[in-house]
Amino acid sequence: MAEETVFGKILSGEIPSTEVYSDEEFYAFRDINPGAPTHVLVIPRKPIPKITDATEEDAPLLGRLLLAANRIAEQEGLTEKGFRFVINCGEWGGQTVFHLHLHILGGRPLQWPPG
């Protein structure tokens, strides 16, 4: 069995978080080290370590993840001016918690490359 991650502990209520959105498949909360004025993490309740671990069976879940993130971006007032979705994958991709998660960043102009 895989070691429980900090996100698993957040889902179980063992670690507190500031909830932004919750349904039967996803939980979203504010990042404790935000990279933008609005920085929300959206995690599936199903633990998938990395996006590359997702299977064909997970395709509907991944589509619903993007739709949930769209709803949260709208709820946060980000849709008019714009925002960024980010999914990091693996150590070199900047992933530090090995439970699939999507970052929603907004509330200011975002540069590319990030900096």
Secondary structure, 3 states (H helix, E strand, C coil): CCCCCHHHHHHHCCCCCCEEEECCCEEEEECCCCCCCEEEEEEECCCCCCHHHCCHHHHHHHHHHHHHHHHHHHHCCCCCCCEEEECCCCHHHCCCCCCCCEEEEECCCCCCCCC
